[in-house]
Amino acid sequence: MNETSPRPDSGCPRQALSRRAARAVQTGLAAALVALPLAGFAPAAHAERADRDKPLNIEADNMSYDDLKQKNIFIGHVVATKGTIVIKADRVEVTQDPQGYQYATGTSTGKNLSYFRQKRDGVDEYIEGNAVRIDYDGKQDLTTLTNRAVVRRLQGLTKVQDEVRGSVITYDGQKDFYTAKAGPDVAGPGNPSGRVRAMLSPRNGNAAPLSGGSATLAPSNTIQGTPQQ
């Protein structure tokens, strides 16, 4: 598209170009100011990359196989491991697609919650979580925690750095981020609408729990329904 002629009050063409260049710089700076805070929350590492190629090992009280649905069903104190991935639940169903990717769904009953943990690649950090239901998608390296969900980022296996609570939390191991949705199952005193709650530590490692009229959050050293490993 051709440039229009400068307006009479615009001065010489060189001055007009200078003004356009200045506007472009200002626009670029504005975009950078928006992007930088988001980049500050983006972790540098991803989930352990070798996990998807590791065999799936499962221990349980009972096992059955549904040939019609091509599904393995494990019941009773189930512990499933795949590389650094650990899933604990009362019941775990496992399927595999024609390409060899594995999928697992863990569910728990009563007061116990299902448990998930996976190491982050290249750093001594883990992502762990609890929920009534945990779905692991081995093809996309995607973990979805549903109903009374909580996800933590740990330094080592004990120090809580970040914690997010919500009705549904999805952790993307490839892109290394998680999203959370509110819901009535996480409603309670001080949070009647079941809003998402989060505690995010600064990158220097010192805890800085978020606080406000609807939330007062602090790290937890125990896992509801499952002792910390």
Secondary structure, DSSP 8 states (H G I E B T S, - for coil): -------GGG-SHHHHHHHHHHHHHHHHHHHHHHHHHHHHTS-S--B-TTGGGS--EEE-SEEEEETTTTEEEEEEEEEEEETTEEEEEEEEEEEE-TT--EEEEEE--TT--EEEEEEBTTSSEEEEEEESEEEEETTTTEEEEEEEEEEEEEETTTEEEEEEEEEEEEEETTTTEEEEE--GGG-BTTBTT---EEEE--TTS-----BSSS-B----SSBTTB---
